[in-house]
Amino acid sequence: MSETALMGAAMFGNLEDVKRNLNQVGMQDEDGWTALMYAAMEGNANCIPLLEKEIGMQDNYGWTALMWAVINGHANCIPLLEREIGMQDNRGWTALMYAVTGGNADCVRLLLSEAGKQTTEEWKGLLNTYPPGTTALMLAAHQNHPDVVELLLPYEQGMKDSNGHNAQWHANNSTKIGDFTRVRQLLKNEGTERLPPPDPELLILQYRVSELATENDSLKSDLSSSKNAHNETERKLSQMEKDLEELKAVNTSLRADIDEKDGHIRILEDTLRENEKQHNELTDEFSALKEGSTALEDHIGQLQQQLANTEEDRRLARNEASEARARVEQLQRENAERQNVLDATKRELENSRRQLRETGEERSRVVTQLSQSEECCRGLINEVTGLQKQVEEGKNEQKKNAALIDSLKAQLAKTNEEKNSLHKQLEDKERQDKAQIDQLTAEVSSLKQQLDNAIDESKRHAKMNEDLQKASDQKQALTTEKATLQEQLSKTTEDLKRALADQKAQNLVLEKEVAQLRTESHDMKDLRRRLEEVEEEKRILLQNLAAVGSMVLTPKGQDP
């Protein structure tokens, strides 16, 4: 039969598949292997209880699951396969012998109850030949395993193989290379008195006690590690709480900074509103100045128009003055002519005088007119001068207004620049504040996350404390159980010592009885021989009696 699904599941330690294929329990492959052997070979101890029906089965060479477990060093499987302890394969080898060849002292300790057994057939290896009668101690000596030799020596010392060789001979004649000093020292004074093999239940109990002690030490170590981890966790938690307090303080400080920056932002906003208000006022003033400048330009235009009109009047006055001068010159010429006429003729004196008077009156009128014209010209000149002054003043005012406008323009440009700068600063500030707010928000989120993590860590630590408490309770229970087991062990040891002493006494009594029985055995043989002779004589007598009886009962003349 080929390998079954149960065998494969047992080999890989798949409990679920083992449970599903338990209907294949007891089947063997072409080499006689069972699922239990596969599980034991791989050390899958959790599968062994499910396959206990196969305990005691052997393969084609007589190997058991226990042998496969120990040859691979799986000491934890031995207590589960206790019922196979003492079984031998086709050559008479035991599980103890296979454990010895591997030098596995842990397995040897659990199998000391097999001590004293010997092989039944010769076995030839690549370099070694083991004759019938080989013991586990001989194998340990030959393989140079001093720890194993020390364990087996009290139980197998003095035993010999079929060639008459003991363990000391095998140690001294081993073909293996190595330092045999310790093994040979142990076997130097190999005696012949042997202790009886220990009870397998006691060995397994000791193994379990050792396991419990190891587990207890492990629990102590784990508890110590857990305490250290707990203390470290508490220290970290305390540090985290301090860090959290510091972060809270930093958060409070940051909030204060944010509030202060919010105040600065509000101040900047108020300043910006005031600047905008001032800008609007300056804009209104500039508009008013523009209107004033327009009105001034209109006034200057009017003044220029008036000046143009004044210049026209002046020009006309000049023309009139020129005409008056021309007329004066003409009158002077006429006066000269008339003076000449006056000098020439007296008759015409009166006429001349009358004409002169008329001319004088006319001249007075002309002079008056000239005076009036000069007065008018002076007035016009004064008016023109005033107008010029007004024009100059208007120009100066215009220059002042232009300078003021330029100044206002410069102030407006400066204000615009300041406004733009303030806008830019405000935008930069807003960006910085936004970045800081985002950073603070991220930091606050991080702090919240750290706080949540710290809370989760605290919860985990609380759970760890509960687990530690449970572990402590379990440790206490194990300690109590350990004390109980130690008490039972000491009691069992004492009982075993007493039993061993009783057994030794019984052995002495039995040896005496055996000697007596051997003595009595010869007497018994003589008695048996005598009894056989008596029985033979009895049989002959019975035959004779039967013959006599038949002769008595038969009539004469008749055949018996």
Beta strands, then each sheet from edge to edge (+ up, - down):
strand 1: 123-124
strand 2: 129-130
sheet 1: 1+ 2-
end
